[in-house]
Amino acid sequence: MNVKIEPSWHKQLEEEFNQEYFTKLTDFVRNEYQTKKIFPPAKLIFNAFEHTPFDRVKVVILGQDPYHNDGQAHGLSFSVNEGVKFPPSLINIFKEINDDLAVPVPASGDLTRWADQGVLLLNATLTVQSHLAASHQNKGWETFTDAAIRKLADERSNIVFLLWGSYAQKKASFINPEKHLVLTSVHPSPLSAHRGFFGNKHFSKANEYLVSTGQSPIQW
């Protein structure tokens, strides 16, 4: 199957494209785009991979679903397009960065600047129907994105995995903590942020680890 995805990732995930689940997933997603309003725009489904090639990943931030309101999603977890009002979880992420590193809250919620530095902003599910959260879960995307995380965990070393919330934390089961830094906390959602996301200092801890392993820190 011809899947347009960044070349280094294509090489790593090639075996997934030929599996039955991925064929079914592709058929489902193609039909959804033809018959419904789906986010992100089709050309941005693999945007996270596009901006952060396999060998350049330093940090992984795992989200669950793309944003499902108009104009928000552009294929990077927690990120919104330029000029879009910040969703609550992103507000809390910026608050924590400000408290942790004294970095001012930016004017834009577009996190492409992180992705280009090596932060893989990966949602477990890469598409969603407009205004219908979780509508594309359990269709095959999770199998595909789990394969991407496993490849990083197995083939690379010294990556920081930021796993926020119980869903993301399940991925720790296939990440070797002796090869990588795994940081977990509650989700930055307003429902849980006050129970341990605020004050987790994940951004400074990530940078300390990157520097200690001979990598450049992220400009959060």
C-alpha angles and dihedrals in degrees: 000000000000108000118175104222132137108290100242090050091045089058092049096046101034094113090058093059092063096050123105094240091057093049090053091045092051092050091049095048093045091052092047092054090049096049107027143030106270132181139253104031107266094249090059099051091106096034094124091059092044094059098038114044118204096257093047099055111122101157133024121205110185122206128180111223135005115255108272103206123096118284098000110098122071103160101276120104115250090359126117132194120271112281095020119128111256114257114231096257092052090049088055093047090054091046091055093047089051092050094042102043104011089241110155117244105263126237092234131056091204104119096189086114088065094045091053089055093055104276108136104212098196128174116204088225114040101198138038138181116251113274092353112104117209091010093135098041119122093022095109105279092106091057090052097047091044087056089054092051092047091052091053092045093049104035102035135052136211099026120150113228114198106198112185120184132005095286094056093041091064087071090067088080091078099037117092107225090203091062098037142025112252115193119184135185141142117293120277090239114125086244092066112009094099090056095069113315091092107071096018090119091208093151097056091040090052092051093046090053093047091051091046090055094049098261130125116255123248117256095227 
